[in-house]
Amino acid sequence: MMIDFALEAERHQGKSPRDAIYQAALLRFRPIMMTTVAAIFSALPLMLGSGTGSELRHPLGLAIVGGLLVSQLLTLFTTPVIYIWFDKLIRRRDALPAAALP
């Protein structure tokens, strides 16, 4: 969704890729955080629960919470960087003379 918002800002508002992804990150931060926090809270009973069979559910809860935290960090930090890298790559490709292309 962050990429969709950035592409729309580039195309319709004429923003630079850096400004577009920054605006998209600001707009999508709250929904991304709300979704992740809700999923983490739903996995907490698996991770923290006790009782019969909890030793089987505990690793699943740890895997879910750990995976959500790692994916959240990757989403918020690497998506804008990769977006800008791809833009630079496309600009470099477009700047090459036609004879240099394979």
C-alpha positions in Angstrom: 0.0 0.0 0.0 2.9 2.4 0.7 4.2 1.9 -2.8 0.7 2.5 -4.3 0.4 5.8 -2.4 3.8 6.8 -3.5 3.2 6.1 -7.2 -0.1 7.9 -7.0 1.6 11.0 -5.5 4.3 10.9 -8.2 1.8 10.6 -11.1 -1.0 12.8 -10.0 0.7 15.4 -7.7 4.0 15.6 -9.6 6.1 14.9 -6.5 9.7 13.6 -6.7 10.1 9.9 -5.7 11.7 10.9 -2.4 8.9 13.2 -1.5 6.3 10.7 -2.7 7.6 7.8 -0.6 8.0 10.1 2.4 4.4 11.3 2.1 3.2 7.7 1.6 5.1 6.5 4.7 3.5 9.2 6.8 0.0 8.4 5.5 0.3 4.6 5.9 2.3 4.6 9.2 -0.8 4.5 11.4 -2.7 1.8 9.6 0.4 -0.4 9.3 1.1 0.0 13.1 -2.6 -0.6 14.0 -2.7 -3.8 12.0 0.6 -5.1 13.4 -0.2 -4.3 17.0 -3.6 -6.0 16.7 -2.0 -9.1 15.3 0.7 -9.1 18.1 -2.0 -8.7 20.8 -3.9 -11.6 19.3 -0.8 -13.8 19.5 0.1 -12.8 23.1 -2.2 -15.4 24.7 -0.3 -18.1 22.7 3.0 -16.8 23.8 2.2 -16.1 27.4 -0.5 -18.7 28.2 -0.1 -21.4 30.7 -2.1 -24.6 31.3 -2.6 -27.8 29.6 -0.8 -27.9 26.2 0.8 -24.5 26.6 4.3 -25.9 26.0 3.1 -26.7 22.5 1.6 -23.3 21.8 4.3 -21.2 23.3 6.8 -21.6 20.4 4.1 -20.8 17.9 3.3 -17.5 19.8 7.0 -16.6 19.9 7.3 -17.2 16.2 4.3 -15.1 15.4 5.2 -12.2 17.6 8.9 -12.3 16.4 7.9 -12.5 12.8 5.5 -9.6 13.1 8.1 -7.4 14.8 10.8 -8.2 12.2 8.4 -7.8 9.3 7.2 -4.5 10.7 10.8 -3.1 10.9 11.5 -4.3 7.4 8.3 -2.7 6.1 8.9 0.7 7.7 12.6 1.0 7.0 13.5 -1.0 3.9 10.4 -0.3 1.6 11.2 3.4 1.2 14.9 2.7 0.6 14.2 0.0 -2.0 11.7 2.4 -3.7 14.3 5.1 -4.1 16.9 2.6 -5.3 14.6 1.3 -8.0 13.9 4.9 -9.1 17.6 5.6 -9.4 18.1 2.3 -11.3 15.4 3.3 -13.8 16.8 6.8 -14.2 20.3 5.3 -14.9 18.8 2.8 -17.4 16.9 5.6 -19.2 20.1 7.8 -19.3 22.1 5.1 -21.2 22.4 5.5 -25.0 20.3 3.0 -27.0 23.5 1.4 -28.4 24.7 0.5 -24.9 21.5 -1.6 -24.1 21.8 -5.4 -24.8 
